[in-house]
Amino acid sequence: MSEVSGASPHAPATSAAPSFGTGSLSRAAALIHTLVTVEALLLVAASPGLVGLLLLGSAPANLPLAAVCLLPLGPATAAALYALQHRDRDLTELHPARAYWRGWRLNAVPSLKLWAPLLAWLTVIAFTLTHFTATGLPGWWAVLLAVIGAGSLLWGAHALVLTALFAFRARDTARLAGHFLFRHGSATLGAASLLVLTAAGTAVLTEALPALLAAPLLLSLLHSSRPVIAETQEDFTA
């Protein structure tokens, strides 16, 4: 360690070593601890609906019931986004469970105001696609509905991030989510890539993959949403 200019060679070094909890290994441990805790709490918060999904069959007629089972997932996801955004990098100052439940209390009702209509809309699209032959519509309608459904999911990703991190009215959040859907193509593309990776992993590996990797996926969503978060803070908050 280099000495300070003009100091006695026998004087104690003046540059303090990094304190415990601030090194790179400690930050990695803090991140892992936060991800595991948030993952577990998300599963607990969404468990009533997840259990219901396990009991439901895969028949298209069960789609409305599946949507009802997915209702708790909206507040659980918003709380996870809040906890991950407000996580502490210092291993000695970790409180991910406290942050998660604070996020759940703050965002349960606001997130449901957007999550419930989104689920209802996606259920209509999914029900129509699973019974498409009975509609008598041309085939290109199915493609159009699939595109609308994907766009709705991407809008929902922006809406959940905004709901979790900002206290806007539901209609204002909905408008901002639609605005950012096209304004920040990189953020929307990032959300789309996560959606594609999750769908592919679910198809190839297991249907439980989204639940098992929810926390890392949401952390990636926050990372790709940084332009959206930054512009919202600068232009739409006091």
Secondary structure by P-SEA (a helix, b strand, c coil): cccccccccccccccccccccccaaaaaaaaaaaaaaaaaaaaaaaaaaaaaaaaccccccaaaaaaaaacaaaaaaaaaaaaaaacccccccccaaaaaaaaaaacaaaaaacaaaaaaaaaaaaaaaaacccccccaaaaaaaaaaaaaaaaaaaaaaaaaacccccaaaaaaaaaaaccccaaaaaaaaaaaaaaaaaaacccccccccaaaaaaaaaaaaaaaaaaaaaccccc
